[in-house]
Amino acid sequence: MSMHIPHGRWVVWLSFLLAMLFQIMPLPGLVESWRPDWLLLVMIYWAMALPHRYNILSAWVLGVLLDILLGAHLGIRALSMSLVIYVVVLHFQRLRNFPMWQQALMVASLVCLHHLLVFWVQFVVNVASFDVSLFLPALSSLIIWPWVFWMLRRIRRIYKVR
């Protein structure tokens, strides 16, 4: 009988904490609309790397925490992040094998999906108006994804996260 010892869980949850801090960190007005979705990017990476451990439930918990921190309607980002991570977990083998440019395009489309779902729920709950700046975080996430992927992969290998 072998003992399965989880390695590096603290590293993953620390990365989630740092991503959440980056997500709520105040930025100047011009840069605010370009803020990448740090928490979603980190969650996408861990769902692709370890889909058996970090999946829909993790996304839902982190989404609820983000809703609480942002003071938004409870469950909006939880629902959206859960649906996005469901798509990632469903196709994680395919996403892993994409070249980096194609992976970045898929991540940008998933961030777009996240923002559209958040907008749709906010529109149903409140009266929200559509703005093109809704897609700017997807562009910045597209640019930043290779760096996030490289950094988290390096951390995963150094700390032997399984």
PyMOL CGO cylinders between C-alpha atoms (Angstrom):
from pymol import cmd
from pymol.cgo import CYLINDER

trace = [
    CYLINDER, 0.00, 0.00, 0.00, 1.54, 3.28, -1.06, 0.3, 1, 1, 1, 1, 1, 1,
    CYLINDER, 1.54, 3.28, -1.06, 0.98, 6.56, 0.67, 0.3, 1, 1, 1, 1, 1, 1,
    CYLINDER, 0.98, 6.56, 0.67, 0.01, 9.33, -1.72, 0.3, 1, 1, 1, 1, 1, 1,
    CYLINDER, 0.01, 9.33, -1.72, 1.50, 12.52, -0.36, 0.3, 1, 1, 1, 1, 1, 1,
    CYLINDER, 1.50, 12.52, -0.36, 0.33, 15.67, -2.13, 0.3, 1, 1, 1, 1, 1, 1,
    CYLINDER, 0.33, 15.67, -2.13, 3.36, 17.69, -3.14, 0.3, 1, 1, 1, 1, 1, 1,
    CYLINDER, 3.36, 17.69, -3.14, 3.24, 21.41, -3.57, 0.3, 1, 1, 1, 1, 1, 1,
    CYLINDER, 3.24, 21.41, -3.57, -0.37, 22.18, -2.77, 0.3, 1, 1, 1, 1, 1, 1,
    CYLINDER, -0.37, 22.18, -2.77, 0.78, 25.18, -0.79, 0.3, 1, 1, 1, 1, 1, 1,
    CYLINDER, 0.78, 25.18, -0.79, 2.59, 26.45, -3.91, 0.3, 1, 1, 1, 1, 1, 1,
    CYLINDER, 2.59, 26.45, -3.91, -0.60, 26.30, -5.97, 0.3, 1, 1, 1, 1, 1, 1,
    CYLINDER, -0.60, 26.30, -5.97, -2.70, 28.03, -3.34, 0.3, 1, 1, 1, 1, 1, 1,
    CYLINDER, -2.70, 28.03, -3.34, 0.02, 30.66, -2.89, 0.3, 1, 1, 1, 1, 1, 1,
    CYLINDER, 0.02, 30.66, -2.89, -0.11, 31.29, -6.64, 0.3, 1, 1, 1, 1, 1, 1,
    CYLINDER, -0.11, 31.29, -6.64, -3.90, 31.68, -6.37, 0.3, 1, 1, 1, 1, 1, 1,
    CYLINDER, -3.90, 31.68, -6.37, -3.44, 34.15, -3.51, 0.3, 1, 1, 1, 1, 1, 1,
    CYLINDER, -3.44, 34.15, -3.51, -0.90, 36.20, -5.46, 0.3, 1, 1, 1, 1, 1, 1,
    CYLINDER, -0.90, 36.20, -5.46, -3.13, 36.18, -8.54, 0.3, 1, 1, 1, 1, 1, 1,
    CYLINDER, -3.13, 36.18, -8.54, -6.04, 37.37, -6.41, 0.3, 1, 1, 1, 1, 1, 1,
    CYLINDER, -6.04, 37.37, -6.41, -3.90, 40.19, -5.02, 0.3, 1, 1, 1, 1, 1, 1,
    CYLINDER, -3.90, 40.19, -5.02, -2.89, 41.20, -8.56, 0.3, 1, 1, 1, 1, 1, 1,
    CYLINDER, -2.89, 41.20, -8.56, -6.56, 41.06, -9.54, 0.3, 1, 1, 1, 1, 1, 1,
    CYLINDER, -6.56, 41.06, -9.54, -7.70, 43.53, -6.86, 0.3, 1, 1, 1, 1, 1, 1,
    CYLINDER, -7.70, 43.53, -6.86, -4.61, 45.74, -6.78, 0.3, 1, 1, 1, 1, 1, 1,
    CYLINDER, -4.61, 45.74, -6.78, -5.51, 49.35, -7.61, 0.3, 1, 1, 1, 1, 1, 1,
    CYLINDER, -5.51, 49.35, -7.61, -4.17, 50.64, -10.93, 0.3, 1, 1, 1, 1, 1, 1,
    CYLINDER, -4.17, 50.64, -10.93, -4.24, 54.03, -12.66, 0.3, 1, 1, 1, 1, 1, 1,
    CYLINDER, -4.24, 54.03, -12.66, -7.37, 54.75, -14.72, 0.3, 1, 1, 1, 1, 1, 1,
    CYLINDER, -7.37, 54.75, -14.72, -5.71, 54.33, -18.12, 0.3, 1, 1, 1, 1, 1, 1,
    CYLINDER, -5.71, 54.33, -18.12, -4.29, 50.93, -17.26, 0.3, 1, 1, 1, 1, 1, 1,
    CYLINDER, -4.29, 50.93, -17.26, -7.28, 49.63, -15.28, 0.3, 1, 1, 1, 1, 1, 1,
    CYLINDER, -7.28, 49.63, -15.28, -9.29, 48.58, -18.33, 0.3, 1, 1, 1, 1, 1, 1,
    CYLINDER, -9.29, 48.58, -18.33, -6.27, 46.63, -19.68, 0.3, 1, 1, 1, 1, 1, 1,
    CYLINDER, -6.27, 46.63, -19.68, -5.77, 44.59, -16.48, 0.3, 1, 1, 1, 1, 1, 1,
    CYLINDER, -5.77, 44.59, -16.48, -5.30, 40.91, -17.35, 0.3, 1, 1, 1, 1, 1, 1,
    CYLINDER, -5.30, 40.91, -17.35, -7.46, 38.42, -15.48, 0.3, 1, 1, 1, 1, 1, 1,
    CYLINDER, -7.46, 38.42, -15.48, -4.66, 37.14, -13.29, 0.3, 1, 1, 1, 1, 1, 1,
    CYLINDER, -4.66, 37.14, -13.29, -6.78, 34.76, -11.26, 0.3, 1, 1, 1, 1, 1, 1,
    CYLINDER, -6.78, 34.76, -11.26, -8.40, 33.24, -14.33, 0.3, 1, 1, 1, 1, 1, 1,
    CYLINDER, -8.40, 33.24, -14.33, -5.02, 32.84, -16.08, 0.3, 1, 1, 1, 1, 1, 1,
    CYLINDER, -5.02, 32.84, -16.08, -3.53, 31.07, -13.07, 0.3, 1, 1, 1, 1, 1, 1,
    CYLINDER, -3.53, 31.07, -13.07, -6.64, 28.92, -12.71, 0.3, 1, 1, 1, 1, 1, 1,
    CYLINDER, -6.64, 28.92, -12.71, -6.51, 27.99, -16.41, 0.3, 1, 1, 1, 1, 1, 1,
    CYLINDER, -6.51, 27.99, -16.41, -2.87, 26.94, -16.06, 0.3, 1, 1, 1, 1, 1, 1,
    CYLINDER, -2.87, 26.94, -16.06, -3.47, 24.73, -13.03, 0.3, 1, 1, 1, 1, 1, 1,
    CYLINDER, -3.47, 24.73, -13.03, -6.60, 23.24, -14.60, 0.3, 1, 1, 1, 1, 1, 1,
    CYLINDER, -6.60, 23.24, -14.60, -4.55, 22.34, -17.68, 0.3, 1, 1, 1, 1, 1, 1,
    CYLINDER, -4.55, 22.34, -17.68, -1.61, 21.03, -15.68, 0.3, 1, 1, 1, 1, 1, 1,
    CYLINDER, -1.61, 21.03, -15.68, -3.49, 19.17, -12.93, 0.3, 1, 1, 1, 1, 1, 1,
    CYLINDER, -3.49, 19.17, -12.93, -7.14, 18.80, -13.98, 0.3, 1, 1, 1, 1, 1, 1,
    CYLINDER, -7.14, 18.80, -13.98, -7.78, 16.04, -11.45, 0.3, 1, 1, 1, 1, 1, 1,
    CYLINDER, -7.78, 16.04, -11.45, -6.89, 18.35, -8.57, 0.3, 1, 1, 1, 1, 1, 1,
    CYLINDER, -6.89, 18.35, -8.57, -7.78, 21.93, -9.62, 0.3, 1, 1, 1, 1, 1, 1,
    CYLINDER, -7.78, 21.93, -9.62, -11.02, 22.00, -11.52, 0.3, 1, 1, 1, 1, 1, 1,
    CYLINDER, -11.02, 22.00, -11.52, -14.57, 23.34, -11.39, 0.3, 1, 1, 1, 1, 1, 1,
    CYLINDER, -14.57, 23.34, -11.39, -14.91, 23.32, -7.61, 0.3, 1, 1, 1, 1, 1, 1,
    CYLINDER, -14.91, 23.32, -7.61, -11.65, 25.23, -7.18, 0.3, 1, 1, 1, 1, 1, 1,
    CYLINDER, -11.65, 25.23, -7.18, -12.80, 27.75, -9.78, 0.3, 1, 1, 1, 1, 1, 1,
    CYLINDER, -12.80, 27.75, -9.78, -16.13, 28.18, -8.03, 0.3, 1, 1, 1, 1, 1, 1,
    CYLINDER, -16.13, 28.18, -8.03, -14.50, 28.76, -4.62, 0.3, 1, 1, 1, 1, 1, 1,
    CYLINDER, -14.50, 28.76, -4.62, -12.02, 31.25, -6.06, 0.3, 1, 1, 1, 1, 1, 1,
    CYLINDER, -12.02, 31.25, -6.06, -14.81, 32.99, -7.98, 0.3, 1, 1, 1, 1, 1, 1,
    CYLINDER, -14.81, 32.99, -7.98, -16.88, 33.41, -4.82, 0.3, 1, 1, 1, 1, 1, 1,
    CYLINDER, -16.88, 33.41, -4.82, -13.82, 34.80, -3.01, 0.3, 1, 1, 1, 1, 1, 1,
    CYLINDER, -13.82, 34.80, -3.01, -13.21, 37.23, -5.88, 0.3, 1, 1, 1, 1, 1, 1,
    CYLINDER, -13.21, 37.23, -5.88, -16.86, 38.32, -5.82, 0.3, 1, 1, 1, 1, 1, 1,
    CYLINDER, -16.86, 38.32, -5.82, -16.54, 39.00, -2.10, 0.3, 1, 1, 1, 1, 1, 1,
    CYLINDER, -16.54, 39.00, -2.10, -13.31, 40.97, -2.56, 0.3, 1, 1, 1, 1, 1, 1,
    CYLINDER, -13.31, 40.97, -2.56, -14.73, 43.02, -5.44, 0.3, 1, 1, 1, 1, 1, 1,
    CYLINDER, -14.73, 43.02, -5.44, -18.05, 43.61, -3.72, 0.3, 1, 1, 1, 1, 1, 1,
    CYLINDER, -18.05, 43.61, -3.72, -19.96, 42.22, -6.71, 0.3, 1, 1, 1, 1, 1, 1,
    CYLINDER, -19.96, 42.22, -6.71, -23.15, 40.17, -6.69, 0.3, 1, 1, 1, 1, 1, 1,
    CYLINDER, -23.15, 40.17, -6.69, -22.23, 36.90, -5.06, 0.3, 1, 1, 1, 1, 1, 1,
    CYLINDER, -22.23, 36.90, -5.06, -21.74, 34.10, -7.56, 0.3, 1, 1, 1, 1, 1, 1,
    CYLINDER, -21.74, 34.10, -7.56, -21.31, 36.02, -10.82, 0.3, 1, 1, 1, 1, 1, 1,
    CYLINDER, -21.31, 36.02, -10.82, -17.61, 35.33, -11.23, 0.3, 1, 1, 1, 1, 1, 1,
    CYLINDER, -17.61, 35.33, -11.23, -17.99, 31.93, -9.57, 0.3, 1, 1, 1, 1, 1, 1,
    CYLINDER, -17.99, 31.93, -9.57, -20.44, 30.86, -12.27, 0.3, 1, 1, 1, 1, 1, 1,
    CYLINDER, -20.44, 30.86, -12.27, -18.35, 32.33, -15.05, 0.3, 1, 1, 1, 1, 1, 1,
    CYLINDER, -18.35, 32.33, -15.05, -15.03, 30.90, -13.85, 0.3, 1, 1, 1, 1, 1, 1,
    CYLINDER, -15.03, 30.90, -13.85, -16.63, 27.50, -13.30, 0.3, 1, 1, 1, 1, 1, 1,
    CYLINDER, -16.63, 27.50, -13.30, -17.94, 27.39, -16.87, 0.3, 1, 1, 1, 1, 1, 1,
    CYLINDER, -17.94, 27.39, -16.87, -14.60, 28.51, -18.32, 0.3, 1, 1, 1, 1, 1, 1,
    CYLINDER, -14.60, 28.51, -18.32, -12.68, 25.94, -16.27, 0.3, 1, 1, 1, 1, 1, 1,
    CYLINDER, -12.68, 25.94, -16.27, -15.20, 23.28, -17.30, 0.3, 1, 1, 1, 1, 1, 1,
    CYLINDER, -15.20, 23.28, -17.30, -14.24, 23.95, -20.93, 0.3, 1, 1, 1, 1, 1, 1,
    CYLINDER, -14.24, 23.95, -20.93, -10.54, 23.84, -20.01, 0.3, 1, 1, 1, 1, 1, 1,
    CYLINDER, -10.54, 23.84, -20.01, -10.85, 20.56, -18.08, 0.3, 1, 1, 1, 1, 1, 1,
    CYLINDER, -10.85, 20.56, -18.08, -12.94, 19.07, -20.87, 0.3, 1, 1, 1, 1, 1, 1,
    CYLINDER, -12.94, 19.07, -20.87, -10.23, 19.82, -23.45, 0.3, 1, 1, 1, 1, 1, 1,
    CYLINDER, -10.23, 19.82, -23.45, -7.06, 19.91, -21.32, 0.3, 1, 1, 1, 1, 1, 1,
    CYLINDER, -7.06, 19.91, -21.32, -5.20, 17.29, -23.36, 0.3, 1, 1, 1, 1, 1, 1,
    CYLINDER, -5.20, 17.29, -23.36, -5.81, 19.18, -26.55, 0.3, 1, 1, 1, 1, 1, 1,
    CYLINDER, -5.81, 19.18, -26.55, -4.89, 22.54, -25.00, 0.3, 1, 1, 1, 1, 1, 1,
    CYLINDER, -4.89, 22.54, -25.00, -1.63, 21.17, -23.63, 0.3, 1, 1, 1, 1, 1, 1,
    CYLINDER, -1.63, 21.17, -23.63, -0.49, 20.11, -27.06, 0.3, 1, 1, 1, 1, 1, 1,
    CYLINDER, -0.49, 20.11, -27.06, -1.22, 23.39, -28.82, 0.3, 1, 1, 1, 1, 1, 1,
    CYLINDER, -1.22, 23.39, -28.82, 1.73, 25.56, -29.76, 0.3, 1, 1, 1, 1, 1, 1,
    CYLINDER, 1.73, 25.56, -29.76, 2.13, 28.59, -27.49, 0.3, 1, 1, 1, 1, 1, 1,
    CYLINDER, 2.13, 28.59, -27.49, 0.60, 31.09, -29.94, 0.3, 1, 1, 1, 1, 1, 1,
    CYLINDER, 0.60, 31.09, -29.94, -2.47, 28.91, -30.37, 0.3, 1, 1, 1, 1, 1, 1,
    CYLINDER, -2.47, 28.91, -30.37, -2.71, 28.32, -26.64, 0.3, 1, 1, 1, 1, 1, 1,
    CYLINDER, -2.71, 28.32, -26.64, -2.57, 32.09, -26.08, 0.3, 1, 1, 1, 1, 1, 1,
    CYLINDER, -2.57, 32.09, -26.08, -5.41, 32.60, -28.58, 0.3, 1, 1, 1, 1, 1, 1,
    CYLINDER, -5.41, 32.60, -28.58, -7.50, 29.98, -26.81, 0.3, 1, 1, 1, 1, 1, 1,
    CYLINDER, -7.50, 29.98, -26.81, -6.82, 31.57, -23.44, 0.3, 1, 1, 1, 1, 1, 1,
    CYLINDER, -6.82, 31.57, -23.44, -7.82, 34.97, -24.84, 0.3, 1, 1, 1, 1, 1, 1,
    CYLINDER, -7.82, 34.97, -24.84, -11.07, 33.50, -26.15, 0.3, 1, 1, 1, 1, 1, 1,
    CYLINDER, -11.07, 33.50, -26.15, -11.73, 31.90, -22.76, 0.3, 1, 1, 1, 1, 1, 1,
    CYLINDER, -11.73, 31.90, -22.76, -11.12, 35.26, -21.05, 0.3, 1, 1, 1, 1, 1, 1,
    CYLINDER, -11.12, 35.26, -21.05, -13.54, 36.80, -23.56, 0.3, 1, 1, 1, 1, 1, 1,
    CYLINDER, -13.54, 36.80, -23.56, -16.08, 34.14, -22.68, 0.3, 1, 1, 1, 1, 1, 1,
    CYLINDER, -16.08, 34.14, -22.68, -15.57, 34.90, -18.98, 0.3, 1, 1, 1, 1, 1, 1,
    CYLINDER, -15.57, 34.90, -18.98, -16.16, 38.63, -19.49, 0.3, 1, 1, 1, 1, 1, 1,
    CYLINDER, -16.16, 38.63, -19.49, -19.19, 38.04, -21.69, 0.3, 1, 1, 1, 1, 1, 1,
    CYLINDER, -19.19, 38.04, -21.69, -20.73, 35.72, -19.10, 0.3, 1, 1, 1, 1, 1, 1,
    CYLINDER, -20.73, 35.72, -19.10, -20.07, 38.25, -16.32, 0.3, 1, 1, 1, 1, 1, 1,
    CYLINDER, -20.07, 38.25, -16.32, -21.57, 41.01, -18.48, 0.3, 1, 1, 1, 1, 1, 1,
    CYLINDER, -21.57, 41.01, -18.48, -24.60, 38.90, -19.33, 0.3, 1, 1, 1, 1, 1, 1,
    CYLINDER, -24.60, 38.90, -19.33, -25.36, 38.07, -15.68, 0.3, 1, 1, 1, 1, 1, 1,
    CYLINDER, -25.36, 38.07, -15.68, -24.81, 41.71, -14.67, 0.3, 1, 1, 1, 1, 1, 1,
    CYLINDER, -24.81, 41.71, -14.67, -27.16, 42.76, -17.48, 0.3, 1, 1, 1, 1, 1, 1,
    CYLINDER, -27.16, 42.76, -17.48, -29.82, 40.36, -16.25, 0.3, 1, 1, 1, 1, 1, 1,
    CYLINDER, -29.82, 40.36, -16.25, -29.41, 41.40, -12.60, 0.3, 1, 1, 1, 1, 1, 1,
    CYLINDER, -29.41, 41.40, -12.60, -28.82, 45.13, -13.18, 0.3, 1, 1, 1, 1, 1, 1,
    CYLINDER, -28.82, 45.13, -13.18, -28.95, 47.33, -16.20, 0.3, 1, 1, 1, 1, 1, 1,
    CYLINDER, -28.95, 47.33, -16.20, -25.42, 47.13, -17.59, 0.3, 1, 1, 1, 1, 1, 1,
    CYLINDER, -25.42, 47.13, -17.59, -24.32, 48.76, -20.81, 0.3, 1, 1, 1, 1, 1, 1,
    CYLINDER, -24.32, 48.76, -20.81, -22.06, 47.06, -23.33, 0.3, 1, 1, 1, 1, 1, 1,
    CYLINDER, -22.06, 47.06, -23.33, -18.67, 48.64, -23.97, 0.3, 1, 1, 1, 1, 1, 1,
    CYLINDER, -18.67, 48.64, -23.97, -15.85, 47.59, -26.27, 0.3, 1, 1, 1, 1, 1, 1,
    CYLINDER, -15.85, 47.59, -26.27, -13.40, 47.93, -23.37, 0.3, 1, 1, 1, 1, 1, 1,
    CYLINDER, -13.40, 47.93, -23.37, -14.93, 44.68, -22.13, 0.3, 1, 1, 1, 1, 1, 1,
    CYLINDER, -14.93, 44.68, -22.13, -12.50, 42.86, -24.47, 0.3, 1, 1, 1, 1, 1, 1,
    CYLINDER, -12.50, 42.86, -24.47, -9.31, 44.71, -23.48, 0.3, 1, 1, 1, 1, 1, 1,
    CYLINDER, -9.31, 44.71, -23.48, -8.43, 42.27, -20.67, 0.3, 1, 1, 1, 1, 1, 1,
    CYLINDER, -8.43, 42.27, -20.67, -8.58, 39.46, -23.24, 0.3, 1, 1, 1, 1, 1, 1,
    CYLINDER, -8.58, 39.46, -23.24, -5.95, 41.25, -25.34, 0.3, 1, 1, 1, 1, 1, 1,
    CYLINDER, -5.95, 41.25, -25.34, -3.66, 41.81, -22.37, 0.3, 1, 1, 1, 1, 1, 1,
    CYLINDER, -3.66, 41.81, -22.37, -4.19, 38.19, -21.27, 0.3, 1, 1, 1, 1, 1, 1,
    CYLINDER, -4.19, 38.19, -21.27, -3.23, 37.09, -24.79, 0.3, 1, 1, 1, 1, 1, 1,
    CYLINDER, -3.23, 37.09, -24.79, 0.03, 39.00, -24.52, 0.3, 1, 1, 1, 1, 1, 1,
    CYLINDER, 0.03, 39.00, -24.52, 0.83, 37.91, -20.97, 0.3, 1, 1, 1, 1, 1, 1,
    CYLINDER, 0.83, 37.91, -20.97, -0.17, 34.21, -21.23, 0.3, 1, 1, 1, 1, 1, 1,
    CYLINDER, -0.17, 34.21, -21.23, 3.22, 32.88, -22.46, 0.3, 1, 1, 1, 1, 1, 1,
    CYLINDER, 3.22, 32.88, -22.46, 4.97, 34.54, -19.52, 0.3, 1, 1, 1, 1, 1, 1,
    CYLINDER, 4.97, 34.54, -19.52, 2.39, 33.22, -17.01, 0.3, 1, 1, 1, 1, 1, 1,
    CYLINDER, 2.39, 33.22, -17.01, 2.63, 29.73, -18.51, 0.3, 1, 1, 1, 1, 1, 1,
    CYLINDER, 2.63, 29.73, -18.51, 6.42, 29.73, -18.43, 0.3, 1, 1, 1, 1, 1, 1,
    CYLINDER, 6.42, 29.73, -18.43, 6.59, 31.05, -14.86, 0.3, 1, 1, 1, 1, 1, 1,
    CYLINDER, 6.59, 31.05, -14.86, 4.02, 28.63, -13.43, 0.3, 1, 1, 1, 1, 1, 1,
    CYLINDER, 4.02, 28.63, -13.43, 5.52, 25.68, -15.29, 0.3, 1, 1, 1, 1, 1, 1,
    CYLINDER, 5.52, 25.68, -15.29, 8.93, 26.55, -13.88, 0.3, 1, 1, 1, 1, 1, 1,
    CYLINDER, 8.93, 26.55, -13.88, 7.49, 26.82, -10.36, 0.3, 1, 1, 1, 1, 1, 1,
    CYLINDER, 7.49, 26.82, -10.36, 5.68, 23.52, -10.85, 0.3, 1, 1, 1, 1, 1, 1,
    CYLINDER, 5.68, 23.52, -10.85, 8.91, 21.78, -11.83, 0.3, 1, 1, 1, 1, 1, 1,
    CYLINDER, 8.91, 21.78, -11.83, 11.06, 23.35, -9.10, 0.3, 1, 1, 1, 1, 1, 1,
    CYLINDER, 11.06, 23.35, -9.10, 8.62, 22.44, -6.32, 0.3, 1, 1, 1, 1, 1, 1,
    CYLINDER, 8.62, 22.44, -6.32, 7.58, 19.13, -7.93, 0.3, 1, 1, 1, 1, 1, 1,
    CYLINDER, 7.58, 19.13, -7.93, 3.86, 19.95, -7.78, 0.3, 1, 1, 1, 1, 1, 1,
    CYLINDER, 3.86, 19.95, -7.78, 1.79, 16.88, -8.57, 0.3, 1, 1, 1, 1, 1, 1,
]
cmd.load_cgo(trace, "trace")
